[in-house]
């Protein structure tokens, strides 16, 4: 498989996951939607993954304790990784999705049918290359982690207020 076909497959997989996770019923209340809006606008929330969707293989239920914390001045990632790597890490005991950075780019845009697209690009770490977070009005969210020397991985979960 070529890199181009792998990337195309990853993008297709992400679109399918995003389309299937969006709530089609008006179950999201106006208060809940407004709370999510406040968290996203303040850039102060936590993504809690429930399911990991590796590029190859089956979906995996994620145990509690993993998250992606977003603050205005830092990103704290503690996410599991399931997939293949094209090169071995220097420190084999360290997970590439377990990092804290204060040097990152954060881009947010509103989606046409509600919700937000958030792109996070850490500048201090080599893995991951970027993170694409799709947040829906009802609080559910999808995260695509783009690897440099590892397969991309997607997560489905939800957004909560950050811990105090």
Secondary structure, DSSP 8 states (H G I E B T S, - for coil): --HHHHHHHHHHHHHHHHHHHS--STTS-HHHHHHHHHHHHTT-EEEEEEEEEESSS-EEE--TT-EEEE-SS-EEEE----S-BSS--SSTTS-TTEEEES-EEEEEEE-TTSSEEEEEEESS-SS-SEEEEEE-TTSEEEEEEE-SSB--EEEEEEEEE---
